[in-house]
Amino acid sequence: MHRLALLVFLTVAVATNAWAEGAIQAQLAEGERGTAVEIVDGDTLILDNGIEVRLVGLQAPKLPLGRSGFIAWPLGVESATALTQLTRGRELQLAYGGARRDRYGRALAHLFDAKGRWVQGEMLRAGMARVYSFPDNRALVPEMLALEREARTARRGIWGVEFYRLRTPEELLREIDSFQLVEGRVLKAAKVKRTVYLNFGENWRDDFTLGLRGRVLKAFRRAGIDLLELSGRRVRARGWIKPINGPLIDLTHPEQLELLED
């Protein structure tokens, strides 16, 4: 997306959706305030009070940031530009819906400007980030998934780039050690001791699998998802691809799994 077009889109989207932001912010606990003085990348910024904020719930295209040999992801610069347009020089309100700090000491916060506009929402609407959630920070993930779907359907930003497209289960052997969104039909759901496996192929030793262990199963039950009834269902899952008897995603919370209609 051209930078001028991106700026116009963000301006229109903010004006159009501002009415809903108050309800979004009300679901969170109010935190610190500060003015954005430095944009690190599309999901990280630094405030004038020294707080480094990791925009919780998002994964923006990654930049090298001094890492030797790291190749920038497509639209990394554009994503950082979008966050700059939304936040730099503006006073921001931090709000929390789960764990407040990561292991690097960064604030895991939702951000709102002086008019109550939700920064995460605007980045997702513009297609400048995708949803990336954790079991200890699940607030507003359904709302973020809806905005992501809207942008993906319209092929905005990253959703018009091959690098970020939805994968099929058959492709994932080539995507080990990467974060992916995958759509497919569960061939068989099985429970082995305290682990449920959702298999997408005939050979569980080689084909793509979703794994759910221990207390995670209770979280899915509380969310009304009967994992053993998912055989034959189309689903969309997201997570890091691991090489365990073929490509596997460990599901740690229900928002990683979307049930799709045929």
N, C-alpha and C positions, 0 to 999 in steps of 0.2 A: 504494500500500500504506500503510495506517494506520501511524503511528509505533510504537504499542504492538505491533501485529502484526509489524512489521518487526523489533523488538527480540526478540520471542519466536522468530521464524523464525531470526534470526542465532544465538541462543543454542542452539537445537536443532541447527542445521546444524553449528556449531562442535563440539559434543559428538559428533555422529554421525560427522564426517569427520576428527577429530583423529588417528586411527590412521595415516592416509596421509601426514600432513604431514612426518614425518621423512624419508621417501623423497624427497619433493619437495625439501626443503631440501638434501639430500645431493648433488643434481645441480648445486649452485651454489657459488660461491666466497664464503666468509664475508667480510663487510665490517664497517663501523662499528656501534656500538650507540648508542642514545639514547632519550630519552623524548619522546613526542609531546606538544607543548605548544600547537600551533595547527593547525587544520584549514582549509586554504585552500578546497578544494572536494572533490569525490568521488574525485579521484585525486592530490591533492597535499597534503602536510602539512609542518610544520616541527618539528624536534627541538630539545631543550634545548641541544644542542651547536652550534646554528646551521645545521645541514645542512637544506636544503630537499629533500624527496624527491618525485620524480615517480614514482608507482607504475608501473613499467615493464609494458608489455603491456596496459594498460587505457586506455579512454576513457570517462570518466564524463560525465554531463550537465553542460554548461558553465554557469557563472554569469557575470554581467557583470564582477565584480571591478574595478570602477572604469572600465571601458571605456565611453565615451560611445556611446549609441545601441545598445549590444549588448542583445539580448533574451535573458533566461535560457531555457535549454532546459527542457522539461518534466522534472520530478522532480530538478532540480538541487539544490534544498534538501534533499530527502529523501536523495539520494545522499551529500551532505556529512554529513548526520545519521548515516547508516549507518557511514561511515568514522569519525566521532567516537565512536560506540558501540563500535567495534572497537579503537580505538587511543588515544584521548586519555587522558593520564596513565599510559600503560603503557610499560614499557621494550620497545623493539623492536630486533630484529637485522636489519641490512641484509645482503642477499646479492645477488651479481651473476652474470649469465649472458651478458654481452656488454659493449657500451660502458658506461662507468660514469658519464659526465657528459654532459649536453646542452649546447647552445650558451649556455644561461642559467646554467650552473654547477650545475644541480640534479642530485642523485644519481638515476640511473636504476636503481632497486633493487626487488627483491622484499622484502617485509616479513614478519617472523615475530615473534609475541609470545613471552613467556617460556615458554609451554607448547608452542611450536613450531607454533602455528596460522598458516596462510598467509593473509595479509590479502587478497591478490589473489583467492584461491580463494573466500573468503567473500563478497567483493563481487560476484563473478560468479554465485555460487549464489543470491544474493538478487535478482539481476536489477538491480543498481544500477550496472552498467557493462557495456561490451562490449569484445571483444578488439580491440586496436589495436597491431599489431606492426610492427617495422622490420627491415630486412635485417641490421643489426649488433646485434640483440637478439632472438634467436629462441628462447632457452631457455624451455622449459615451455609454448610456445604450443600444442602439441597438447593438453596437459592443460587449458589455459584454454579452448580451443575446445569441449572436451567439457563443461565446466561451463557455458559460455554456452548450448550446445544444450539442456542440461537445463533451465535457467531459461527459455529461450524456449519450449520445449515446454509448460512449466507456466504460461506467461504471467505470470511474476513480474516485478515492478518495471517497468522500461522496456519489457518485451516485451508489456505490455498496453496500450501507448500508441501511437497512430497515428504519431506523429513518428518512432519508431524501427523500425517494422515493415519486414520484407523487401520490397524493391522488385522489380518486374518490369523487364526491359529497356526496355519501351515507355514506362515512366514517367520515365526518367532525364533526358530533355531538360529537365524541370522541376526537376531536382535539381542543376544545375551548381554547382560550388564548394561541395559538401557531401560529407561522409563517409557512405557508404551501404553496406548489404549488399544484394546483388542475386542473385536466383536465375533461371536460365533455361537454355535448351538452345542449345548452340553449333550454329549453322547451318553454318559453314564455318571450318576452320583453314587458314591460308595463311602461307607464309614469303616475305618480300620482302627480299632482301639479308640483313641480320643481324637482322631483326625478324620476330617471329611475331605474327600478328593472329588473334584468336578473334572472329569476327563472329557477331552474334546476329540479323541481319536481312539482307534481300536487297540493300539499298543501303548499302554501307559508308561512303558519304559522309554519311549522315544517321542511321544506326542505331547502337545501342550496340556498342562494341568493347572487348575487352581487348587491351592491347599489351604485348609483352615484348621487351626489347632486350639485345643484347650479352651480357655475362657472366651476366645473369639466366637466360639459356637453359641455361647449364651447371648452375646451381643446381637447376633443374627436372629436368634429366636425372639429376643425383645423387640427387634425391628419387624417382626412378623414374617420373616423369610424362612421357609422350611427347605433347607438345603437339599435334603434327600428327595424332595419332590421336583427338583429342577431338571431331571433327565428330559431331554427333548426341548427345553426352553432356550430361546435365544437370549443372550446376555451380552452386556458390555462390561469389561473389567479394566482396571488400570493399576499399574504398579511396576516394580522393577523385575525384569526377566532374569531368573536364576537358572543355572544348568544343573537341575536335580532330576534325574531320569527323564531327560528331555527338558524343554523350556517350562518353567514354572513361575507363577506369581503367588507369593504368600499373601493372603488376604488377612488384614488385621482389624478391619472395621467395615460395617455394612455399606458405607458410602462408596467403597471401591467397586461395588457390584451393582449394576443397573439391569433390571429385568425389562426386556424389550418385547414389544408385540410383534407377531408374525405379519 
